[in-house]
């Protein structure tokens, strides 16, 4: 999934597709571990592990439905 920061009030946030939120069981109370390594930023929900094949299937579905739009947003 490709996304970009969105202005939210005086702050900035990442907006995720509802399918990702559902897949990881993310809600307003979910905490995240944010780390940086080798010039990359990693965002991991705490306590919500899912099998890799389930994640890959959800990501493929999002890209199938929204790939063109996400690509334009990235540009």
N, CA, C and O atoms as a CHARMM CRD file, in Angstrom:
* protein
*
  300
    1    1 UNK  N      0.84700  -1.17100   0.00000 PROA 1      0.00000
    2    1 UNK  CA     0.00000   0.00000   0.00000 PROA 1      0.00000
    3    1 UNK  C      0.88800   1.22800   0.00000 PROA 1      0.00000
    4    1 UNK  O      1.84000   1.31300   0.77500 PROA 1      0.00000
    5    2 UNK  N      0.58300   2.16300  -0.85300 PROA 2      0.00000
    6    2 UNK  CA     1.28900   3.43500  -0.89700 PROA 2      0.00000
    7    2 UNK  C      0.32900   4.50000  -0.39100 PROA 2      0.00000
    8    2 UNK  O     -0.81600   4.57800  -0.83500 PROA 2      0.00000
    9    3 UNK  N      0.79800   5.31300   0.53500 PROA 3      0.00000
   10    3 UNK  CA    -0.02400   6.37900   1.09000 PROA 3      0.00000
   11    3 UNK  C      0.85800   7.59400   1.32600 PROA 3      0.00000
   12    3 UNK  O      2.06900   7.53100   1.11500 PROA 3      0.00000
   13    4 UNK  N      0.27500   8.67800   1.75200 PROA 4      0.00000
   14    4 UNK  CA     1.05400   9.86700   2.08500 PROA 4      0.00000
   15    4 UNK  C      0.44800  10.51000   3.31600 PROA 4      0.00000
   16    4 UNK  O     -0.68400  10.20500   3.69100 PROA 4      0.00000
   17    5 UNK  N      1.20200  11.40000   3.94500 PROA 5      0.00000
   18    5 UNK  CA     0.69500  12.08900   5.11500 PROA 5      0.00000
   19    5 UNK  C     -0.42600  13.04200   4.71600 PROA 5      0.00000
   20    5 UNK  O     -0.40800  13.63800   3.63900 PROA 5      0.00000
   21    6 UNK  N     -1.39800  13.16900   5.61100 PROA 6      0.00000
   22    6 UNK  CA    -2.55600  14.02500   5.41600 PROA 6      0.00000
   23    6 UNK  C     -2.63000  14.99500   6.58300 PROA 6      0.00000
   24    6 UNK  O     -2.41900  14.60600   7.73100 PROA 6      0.00000
   25    7 UNK  N     -2.93100  16.26200   6.29400 PROA 7      0.00000
   26    7 UNK  CA    -3.07500  17.27400   7.33900 PROA 7      0.00000
   27    7 UNK  C     -4.34200  16.97900   8.13300 PROA 7      0.00000
   28    7 UNK  O     -5.42600  16.84100   7.56700 PROA 7      0.00000
   29    8 UNK  N     -4.19100  16.88400   9.45800 PROA 8      0.00000
   30    8 UNK  CA    -5.31700  16.63000  10.35800 PROA 8      0.00000
   31    8 UNK  C     -5.21300  17.66000  11.47700 PROA 8      0.00000
   32    8 UNK  O     -4.44500  17.48000  12.42200 PROA 8      0.00000
   33    9 UNK  N     -5.98500  18.74100  11.37000 PROA 9      0.00000
   34    9 UNK  CA    -5.87400  19.83100  12.33800 PROA 9      0.00000
   35    9 UNK  C     -4.50100  20.46100  12.23300 PROA 9      0.00000
   36    9 UNK  O     -4.08400  20.85800  11.14500 PROA 9      0.00000
   37   10 UNK  N     -3.78700  20.56000  13.35700 PROA 10     0.00000
   38   10 UNK  CA    -2.43400  21.10300  13.36400 PROA 10     0.00000
   39   10 UNK  C     -1.37700  20.01000  13.22800 PROA 10     0.00000
   40   10 UNK  O     -0.18100  20.28700  13.32600 PROA 10     0.00000
   41   11 UNK  N     -1.80700  18.78300  13.00400 PROA 11     0.00000
   42   11 UNK  CA    -0.89300  17.64500  12.93900 PROA 11     0.00000
   43   11 UNK  C     -0.94800  16.99700  11.56200 PROA 11     0.00000
   44   11 UNK  O     -1.68700  17.43400  10.67900 PROA 11     0.00000
   45   12 UNK  N     -0.15700  15.95400  11.39900 PROA 12     0.00000
   46   12 UNK  CA    -0.13900  15.15600  10.17300 PROA 12     0.00000
   47   12 UNK  C     -0.37100  13.70800  10.55100 PROA 12     0.00000
   48   12 UNK  O      0.07500  13.25700  11.60700 PROA 12     0.00000
   49   13 UNK  N     -1.06700  12.97700   9.69400 PROA 13     0.00000
   50   13 UNK  CA    -1.34000  11.57200   9.97900 PROA 13     0.00000
   51   13 UNK  C     -1.33500  10.74000   8.71300 PROA 13     0.00000
   52   13 UNK  O     -1.44400  11.26600   7.60500 PROA 13     0.00000
   53   14 UNK  N     -1.20900   9.45500   8.88900 PROA 14     0.00000
   54   14 UNK  CA    -1.32300   8.51100   7.78100 PROA 14     0.00000
   55   14 UNK  C     -2.74100   7.96800   7.76700 PROA 14     0.00000
   56   14 UNK  O     -3.27600   7.58500   8.80800 PROA 14     0.00000
   57   15 UNK  N     -3.34600   7.93500   6.59800 PROA 15     0.00000
   58   15 UNK  CA    -4.70500   7.42100   6.44800 PROA 15     0.00000
   59   15 UNK  C     -4.59900   6.04300   5.80000 PROA 15     0.00000
   60   15 UNK  O     -3.98400   5.87500   4.74600 PROA 15     0.00000
   61   16 UNK  N     -5.21600   5.05900   6.46000 PROA 16     0.00000
   62   16 UNK  CA    -5.14900   3.68600   5.97100 PROA 16     0.00000
   63   16 UNK  C     -6.49600   3.23800   5.43800 PROA 16     0.00000
   64   16 UNK  O     -7.54300   3.66100   5.92800 PROA 16     0.00000
   65   17 UNK  N     -6.45900   2.38800   4.44100 PROA 17     0.00000
   66   17 UNK  CA    -7.65000   1.78500   3.86100 PROA 17     0.00000
   67   17 UNK  C     -8.37300   0.98100   4.94500 PROA 17     0.00000
   68   17 UNK  O     -7.72200   0.31700   5.75200 PROA 17     0.00000
   69   18 UNK  N     -9.70800   1.03200   4.97500 PROA 18     0.00000
   70   18 UNK  CA   -10.46300   0.27700   5.98500 PROA 18     0.00000
   71   18 UNK  C    -10.13200  -1.22200   6.00800 PROA 18     0.00000
   72   18 UNK  O    -10.21200  -1.85100   7.06300 PROA 18     0.00000
   73   19 UNK  N     -9.76300  -1.79500   4.86600 PROA 19     0.00000
   74   19 UNK  CA    -9.42300  -3.22300   4.83200 PROA 19     0.00000
   75   19 UNK  C     -8.18300  -3.51400   5.67900 PROA 19     0.00000
   76   19 UNK  O     -8.11100  -4.55300   6.33400 PROA 19     0.00000
   77   20 UNK  N     -7.21900  -2.61100   5.67000 PROA 20     0.00000
   78   20 UNK  CA    -6.01800  -2.78300   6.49500 PROA 20     0.00000
   79   20 UNK  C     -6.38700  -2.67300   7.97200 PROA 20     0.00000
   80   20 UNK  O     -5.92800  -3.46600   8.79400 PROA 20     0.00000
   81   21 UNK  N     -7.22000  -1.68600   8.30300 PROA 21     0.00000
   82   21 UNK  CA    -7.63800  -1.51500   9.69700 PROA 21     0.00000
   83   21 UNK  C     -8.36400  -2.75900  10.19800 PROA 21     0.00000
   84   21 UNK  O     -8.13200  -3.20900  11.32000 PROA 21     0.00000
   85   22 UNK  N     -9.23500  -3.30600   9.37300 PROA 22     0.00000
   86   22 UNK  CA    -9.98200  -4.50700   9.74700 PROA 22     0.00000
   87   22 UNK  C     -9.05800  -5.71100   9.87200 PROA 22     0.00000
   88   22 UNK  O     -9.16700  -6.48800  10.82000 PROA 22     0.00000
   89   23 UNK  N     -8.15800  -5.86300   8.92500 PROA 23     0.00000
   90   23 UNK  CA    -7.24200  -7.00000   8.91700 PROA 23     0.00000
   91   23 UNK  C     -6.40600  -7.04200  10.19100 PROA 23     0.00000
   92   23 UNK  O     -6.22200  -8.10600  10.78100 PROA 23     0.00000
   93   24 UNK  N     -5.90600  -5.89700  10.61000 PROA 24     0.00000
   94   24 UNK  CA    -5.06500  -5.83700  11.80500 PROA 24     0.00000
   95   24 UNK  C     -5.86000  -5.57800  13.07900 PROA 24     0.00000
   96   24 UNK  O     -5.28700  -5.46500  14.16300 PROA 24     0.00000
   97   25 UNK  N     -7.18000  -5.48400  12.94500 PROA 25     0.00000
   98   25 UNK  CA    -8.05100  -5.19200  14.09000 PROA 25     0.00000
   99   25 UNK  C     -7.62000  -3.90400  14.78800 PROA 25     0.00000
  100   25 UNK  O     -7.53100  -3.83900  16.01400 PROA 25     0.00000
  101   26 UNK  N     -7.35500  -2.87900  13.97200 PROA 26     0.00000
  102   26 UNK  CA    -6.91300  -1.57600  14.47600 PROA 26     0.00000
  103   26 UNK  C     -8.14100  -0.70800  14.73900 PROA 26     0.00000
  104   26 UNK  O     -9.03100  -0.58900  13.89600 PROA 26     0.00000
  105   27 UNK  N     -8.16700  -0.10600  15.92400 PROA 27     0.00000
  106   27 UNK  CA    -9.21700   0.85500  16.23900 PROA 27     0.00000
  107   27 UNK  C     -8.56900   2.06900  16.90600 PROA 27     0.00000
  108   27 UNK  O     -7.34300   2.17800  16.94700 PROA 27     0.00000
  109   28 UNK  N     -9.38100   2.96500  17.41900 PROA 28     0.00000
  110   28 UNK  CA    -8.87100   4.20900  18.00000 PROA 28     0.00000
  111   28 UNK  C     -8.00700   3.97200  19.23300 PROA 28     0.00000
  112   28 UNK  O     -7.24000   4.85100  19.62600 PROA 28     0.00000
  113   29 UNK  N     -8.12100   2.79300  19.84900 PROA 29     0.00000
  114   29 UNK  CA    -7.35100   2.49100  21.06600 PROA 29     0.00000
  115   29 UNK  C     -6.03700   1.75700  20.78500 PROA 29     0.00000
  116   29 UNK  O     -5.23800   1.55400  21.69900 PROA 29     0.00000
  117   30 UNK  N     -5.80800   1.36000  19.54000 PROA 30     0.00000
  118   30 UNK  CA    -4.62100   0.58500  19.18900 PROA 30     0.00000
  119   30 UNK  C     -3.35900   1.42600  19.36400 PROA 30     0.00000
  120   30 UNK  O     -3.29500   2.57400  18.92300 PROA 30     0.00000
  121   31 UNK  N     -2.35900   0.83600  20.01300 PROA 31     0.00000
  122   31 UNK  CA    -1.05000   1.47600  20.15700 PROA 31     0.00000
  123   31 UNK  C     -0.11500   0.90400  19.09800 PROA 31     0.00000
  124   31 UNK  O     -0.29000  -0.22200  18.63200 PROA 31     0.00000
  125   32 UNK  N      0.88500   1.71100  18.72600 PROA 32     0.00000
  126   32 UNK  CA     1.81900   1.31900  17.68700 PROA 32     0.00000
  127   32 UNK  C      3.25500   1.45700  18.16200 PROA 32     0.00000
  128   32 UNK  O      3.58300   2.33200  18.96400 PROA 32     0.00000
  129   33 UNK  N      4.09300   0.58300  17.65500 PROA 33     0.00000
  130   33 UNK  CA     5.52900   0.70400  17.83600 PROA 33     0.00000
  131   33 UNK  C      6.06700   1.35100  16.56100 PROA 33     0.00000
  132   33 UNK  O      5.86500   0.82200  15.46800 PROA 33     0.00000
  133   34 UNK  N      6.74200   2.47800  16.68900 PROA 34     0.00000
  134   34 UNK  CA     7.30200   3.18000  15.53500 PROA 34     0.00000
  135   34 UNK  C      8.82200   3.13800  15.67500 PROA 34     0.00000
  136   34 UNK  O      9.37500   3.59500  16.67600 PROA 34     0.00000
  137   35 UNK  N      9.49300   2.58500  14.65900 PROA 35     0.00000
  138   35 UNK  CA    10.94800   2.49300  14.67700 PROA 35     0.00000
  139   35 UNK  C     11.51000   2.96600  13.34000 PROA 35     0.00000
  140   35 UNK  O     10.81800   2.98600  12.32200 PROA 35     0.00000
  141   36 UNK  N     12.76400   3.34000  13.37500 PROA 36     0.00000
  142   36 UNK  CA    13.47400   3.74900  12.15600 PROA 36     0.00000
  143   36 UNK  C     14.71900   2.88000  12.02900 PROA 36     0.00000
  144   36 UNK  O     15.44400   2.67100  13.00100 PROA 36     0.00000
  145   37 UNK  N     14.95700   2.38000  10.82900 PROA 37     0.00000
  146   37 UNK  CA    16.12300   1.54000  10.58400 PROA 37     0.00000
  147   37 UNK  C     16.51500   1.66300   9.12500 PROA 37     0.00000
  148   37 UNK  O     15.67500   1.54400   8.23300 PROA 37     0.00000
  149   38 UNK  N     17.77700   1.89800   8.89100 PROA 38     0.00000
  150   38 UNK  CA    18.31800   1.97400   7.52300 PROA 38     0.00000
  151   38 UNK  C     17.54600   2.96200   6.66200 PROA 38     0.00000
  152   38 UNK  O     17.28500   2.69200   5.49000 PROA 38     0.00000
  153   39 UNK  N     17.17600   4.11200   7.23800 PROA 39     0.00000
  154   39 UNK  CA    16.47400   5.13900   6.48800 PROA 39     0.00000
  155   39 UNK  C     15.01200   4.85000   6.21200 PROA 39     0.00000
  156   39 UNK  O     14.39200   5.50700   5.37600 PROA 39     0.00000
  157   40 UNK  N     14.46000   3.87400   6.90700 PROA 40     0.00000
  158   40 UNK  CA    13.05300   3.51900   6.71900 PROA 40     0.00000
  159   40 UNK  C     12.30600   3.66800   8.03000 PROA 40     0.00000
  160   40 UNK  O     12.88300   3.51900   9.10800 PROA 40     0.00000
  161   41 UNK  N     11.03000   3.96300   7.93100 PROA 41     0.00000
  162   41 UNK  CA    10.15700   4.09700   9.08200 PROA 41     0.00000
  163   41 UNK  C      9.23500   2.88800   9.13100 PROA 41     0.00000
  164   41 UNK  O      8.57500   2.56700   8.14300 PROA 41     0.00000
  165   42 UNK  N      9.18700   2.21700  10.27500 PROA 42     0.00000
  166   42 UNK  CA     8.34900   1.04200  10.44700 PROA 42     0.00000
  167   42 UNK  C      7.26900   1.34300  11.47700 PROA 42     0.00000
  168   42 UNK  O      7.56300   1.86000  12.55500 PROA 42     0.00000
  169   43 UNK  N      6.02100   1.02100  11.15100 PROA 43     0.00000
  170   43 UNK  CA     4.89000   1.24300  12.03400 PROA 43     0.00000
  171   43 UNK  C      4.23100  -0.11900  12.26200 PROA 43     0.00000
  172   43 UNK  O      3.74600  -0.74800  11.32200 PROA 43     0.00000
  173   44 UNK  N      4.22200  -0.56300  13.51900 PROA 44     0.00000
  174   44 UNK  CA     3.71500  -1.89700  13.83500 PROA 44     0.00000
  175   44 UNK  C      2.67900  -1.80700  14.94500 PROA 44     0.00000
  176   44 UNK  O      2.99100  -1.33600  16.03900 PROA 44     0.00000
  177   45 UNK  N      1.43600  -2.25400  14.68300 PROA 45     0.00000
  178   45 UNK  CA     0.45100  -2.28400  15.75800 PROA 45     0.00000
  179   45 UNK  C      0.90000  -3.28800  16.82000 PROA 45     0.00000
  180   45 UNK  O      1.39500  -4.36600  16.49100 PROA 45     0.00000
  181   46 UNK  N      0.73100  -2.93900  18.06000 PROA 46     0.00000
  182   46 UNK  CA     1.15200  -3.79700  19.16100 PROA 46     0.00000
  183   46 UNK  C      0.03900  -4.78500  19.48600 PROA 46     0.00000
  184   46 UNK  O     -1.10900  -4.39700  19.70100 PROA 46     0.00000
  185   47 UNK  N      0.39800  -6.08100  19.52000 PROA 47     0.00000
  186   47 UNK  CA    -0.54400  -7.11500  19.92500 PROA 47     0.00000
  187   47 UNK  C     -1.50500  -7.57300  18.84700 PROA 47     0.00000
  188   47 UNK  O     -2.51200  -8.21000  19.15500 PROA 47     0.00000
  189   48 UNK  N     -1.22100  -7.26600  17.59600 PROA 48     0.00000
  190   48 UNK  CA    -2.13700  -7.64500  16.51500 PROA 48     0.00000
  191   48 UNK  C     -1.36600  -8.34200  15.38700 PROA 48     0.00000
  192   48 UNK  O     -1.28700  -7.82600  14.27300 PROA 48     0.00000
  193   49 UNK  N     -0.81000  -9.49400  15.67900 PROA 49     0.00000
  194   49 UNK  CA    -0.06100 -10.23700  14.67100 PROA 49     0.00000
  195   49 UNK  C     -1.02800 -11.02600  13.77800 PROA 49     0.00000
  196   49 UNK  O     -2.01600 -11.58500  14.25300 PROA 49     0.00000
  197   50 UNK  N     -0.72100 -11.05600  12.47900 PROA 50     0.00000
  198   50 UNK  CA    -1.52400 -11.84800  11.54100 PROA 50     0.00000
  199   50 UNK  C     -0.58500 -12.70500  10.70500 PROA 50     0.00000
  200   50 UNK  O      0.58000 -12.34800  10.52700 PROA 50     0.00000
  201   51 UNK  N     -1.07100 -13.83200  10.18800 PROA 51     0.00000
  202   51 UNK  CA    -0.23700 -14.68000   9.32900 PROA 51     0.00000
  203   51 UNK  C      0.14300 -13.93700   8.04500 PROA 51     0.00000
  204   51 UNK  O     -0.65500 -13.16700   7.50900 PROA 51     0.00000
  205   52 UNK  N      1.35300 -14.16900   7.56000 PROA 52     0.00000
  206   52 UNK  CA     1.86200 -13.48300   6.37300 PROA 52     0.00000
  207   52 UNK  C      0.97100 -13.71800   5.15900 PROA 52     0.00000
  208   52 UNK  O      0.74500 -12.78800   4.38500 PROA 52     0.00000
  209   53 UNK  N      0.45600 -14.93500   4.96700 PROA 53     0.00000
  210   53 UNK  CA    -0.37500 -15.20400   3.79600 PROA 53     0.00000
  211   53 UNK  C     -1.68300 -14.41000   3.84600 PROA 53     0.00000
  212   53 UNK  O     -2.18800 -13.98300   2.80800 PROA 53     0.00000
  213   54 UNK  N     -2.22300 -14.21500   5.02900 PROA 54     0.00000
  214   54 UNK  CA    -3.44200 -13.41800   5.18400 PROA 54     0.00000
  215   54 UNK  C     -3.15300 -11.95000   4.86500 PROA 54     0.00000
  216   54 UNK  O     -3.95900 -11.28000   4.21900 PROA 54     0.00000
  217   55 UNK  N     -2.01000 -11.45900   5.31800 PROA 55     0.00000
  218   55 UNK  CA    -1.60900 -10.09800   5.02000 PROA 55     0.00000
  219   55 UNK  C     -1.41100  -9.91500   3.51200 PROA 55     0.00000
  220   55 UNK  O     -1.90500  -8.94500   2.93600 PROA 55     0.00000
  221   56 UNK  N     -0.69600 -10.83700   2.87700 PROA 56     0.00000
  222   56 UNK  CA    -0.42800 -10.74700   1.44300 PROA 56     0.00000
  223   56 UNK  C     -1.72100 -10.73700   0.62900 PROA 56     0.00000
  224   56 UNK  O     -1.83200  -9.99800  -0.34900 PROA 56     0.00000
  225   57 UNK  N     -2.69700 -11.55000   1.02600 PROA 57     0.00000
  226   57 UNK  CA    -3.98000 -11.59900   0.32400 PROA 57     0.00000
  227   57 UNK  C     -4.72100 -10.26700   0.45500 PROA 57     0.00000
  228   57 UNK  O     -5.28700  -9.77400  -0.52100 PROA 57     0.00000
  229   58 UNK  N     -4.71900  -9.68700   1.65200 PROA 58     0.00000
  230   58 UNK  CA    -5.39100  -8.39700   1.86100 PROA 58     0.00000
  231   58 UNK  C     -4.71000  -7.29200   1.07400 PROA 58     0.00000
  232   58 UNK  O     -5.38300  -6.45400   0.47300 PROA 58     0.00000
  233   59 UNK  N     -3.38500  -7.28100   1.06800 PROA 59     0.00000
  234   59 UNK  CA    -2.64400  -6.27400   0.32300 PROA 59     0.00000
  235   59 UNK  C     -2.91200  -6.40300  -1.18200 PROA 59     0.00000
  236   59 UNK  O     -3.07700  -5.39300  -1.86600 PROA 59     0.00000
  237   60 UNK  N     -2.95400  -7.61800  -1.69300 PROA 60     0.00000
  238   60 UNK  CA    -3.25900  -7.84300  -3.11000 PROA 60     0.00000
  239   60 UNK  C     -4.64600  -7.32000  -3.45200 PROA 60     0.00000
  240   60 UNK  O     -4.83900  -6.73000  -4.51500 PROA 60     0.00000
  241   61 UNK  N     -5.61700  -7.52800  -2.56200 PROA 61     0.00000
  242   61 UNK  CA    -6.98300  -7.04700  -2.79900 PROA 61     0.00000
  243   61 UNK  C     -7.02900  -5.51500  -2.82200 PROA 61     0.00000
  244   61 UNK  O     -7.70000  -4.92600  -3.67000 PROA 61     0.00000
  245   62 UNK  N     -6.33000  -4.88600  -1.91000 PROA 62     0.00000
  246   62 UNK  CA    -6.28200  -3.41500  -1.88900 PROA 62     0.00000
  247   62 UNK  C     -5.63900  -2.89800  -3.16900 PROA 62     0.00000
  248   62 UNK  O     -6.14400  -1.95700  -3.78100 PROA 62     0.00000
  249   63 UNK  N     -4.53500  -3.50100  -3.57500 PROA 63     0.00000
  250   63 UNK  CA    -3.87100  -3.06900  -4.80400 PROA 63     0.00000
  251   63 UNK  C     -4.74800  -3.30900  -6.02600 PROA 63     0.00000
  252   63 UNK  O     -4.73000  -2.51400  -6.96600 PROA 63     0.00000
  253   64 UNK  N     -5.51600  -4.40000  -6.02100 PROA 64     0.00000
  254   64 UNK  CA    -6.41800  -4.66400  -7.14300 PROA 64     0.00000
  255   64 UNK  C     -7.49700  -3.58900  -7.22400 PROA 64     0.00000
  256   64 UNK  O     -7.80200  -3.07800  -8.30200 PROA 64     0.00000
  257   65 UNK  N     -8.07200  -3.25300  -6.06600 PROA 65     0.00000
  258   65 UNK  CA    -9.16100  -2.27600  -6.03800 PROA 65     0.00000
  259   65 UNK  C     -8.67600  -0.83700  -6.21700 PROA 65     0.00000
  260   65 UNK  O     -9.32000  -0.04400  -6.90300 PROA 65     0.00000
  261   66 UNK  N     -7.55000  -0.50500  -5.60300 PROA 66     0.00000
  262   66 UNK  CA    -7.15400   0.89600  -5.50400 PROA 66     0.00000
  263   66 UNK  C     -5.74800   1.19400  -6.04700 PROA 66     0.00000
  264   66 UNK  O     -5.22100   2.28700  -5.84000 PROA 66     0.00000
  265   67 UNK  N     -5.15500   0.23700  -6.72900 PROA 67     0.00000
  266   67 UNK  CA    -3.77700   0.39300  -7.19600 PROA 67     0.00000
  267   67 UNK  C     -3.53800   1.63600  -8.02400 PROA 67     0.00000
  268   67 UNK  O     -2.55900   2.34700  -7.79500 PROA 67     0.00000
  269   68 UNK  N     -4.40500   1.91400  -8.97700 PROA 68     0.00000
  270   68 UNK  CA    -4.23800   3.08500  -9.84400 PROA 68     0.00000
  271   68 UNK  C     -4.31900   4.37500  -9.03300 PROA 68     0.00000
  272   68 UNK  O     -3.49800   5.27400  -9.21100 PROA 68     0.00000
  273   69 UNK  N     -5.28900   4.46700  -8.16100 PROA 69     0.00000
  274   69 UNK  CA    -5.45000   5.65900  -7.33200 PROA 69     0.00000
  275   69 UNK  C     -4.25000   5.83100  -6.40200 PROA 69     0.00000
  276   69 UNK  O     -3.73000   6.93700  -6.25900 PROA 69     0.00000
  277   70 UNK  N     -3.81300   4.75000  -5.77400 PROA 70     0.00000
  278   70 UNK  CA    -2.66700   4.83300  -4.87300 PROA 70     0.00000
  279   70 UNK  C     -1.40200   5.25400  -5.61500 PROA 70     0.00000
  280   70 UNK  O     -0.59200   6.01600  -5.08700 PROA 70     0.00000
  281   71 UNK  N     -1.23700   4.76300  -6.82300 PROA 71     0.00000
  282   71 UNK  CA    -0.07200   5.14200  -7.62700 PROA 71     0.00000
  283   71 UNK  C     -0.10000   6.63200  -7.95200 PROA 71     0.00000
  284   71 UNK  O      0.92800   7.30500  -7.87400 PROA 71     0.00000
  285   72 UNK  N     -1.27400   7.14900  -8.31600 PROA 72     0.00000
  286   72 UNK  CA    -1.39600   8.60200  -8.60500 PROA 72     0.00000
  287   72 UNK  C     -1.12300   9.41700  -7.36000 PROA 72     0.00000
  288   72 UNK  O     -0.49100  10.46900  -7.44500 PROA 72     0.00000
  289   73 UNK  N     -1.58300   8.96000  -6.19900 PROA 73     0.00000
  290   73 UNK  CA    -1.30600   9.67800  -4.95400 PROA 73     0.00000
  291   73 UNK  C      0.19900   9.71800  -4.66200 PROA 73     0.00000
  292   73 UNK  O      0.71900  10.71800  -4.16700 PROA 73     0.00000
  293   74 UNK  N      0.87900   8.62900  -4.97200 PROA 74     0.00000
  294   74 UNK  CA     2.30200   8.56000  -4.70500 PROA 74     0.00000
  295   74 UNK  C      3.09600   9.51400  -5.58700 PROA 74     0.00000
  296   74 UNK  O      4.17100   9.97500  -5.20300 PROA 74     0.00000
  297   75 UNK  N      2.57300   9.80500  -6.75100 PROA 75     0.00000
  298   75 UNK  CA     3.26500  10.71300  -7.67500 PROA 75     0.00000
  299   75 UNK  C      3.03100  12.12700  -7.24900 PROA 75     0.00000
  300   75 UNK  O      3.52500  13.05400  -7.89000 PROA 75     0.00000
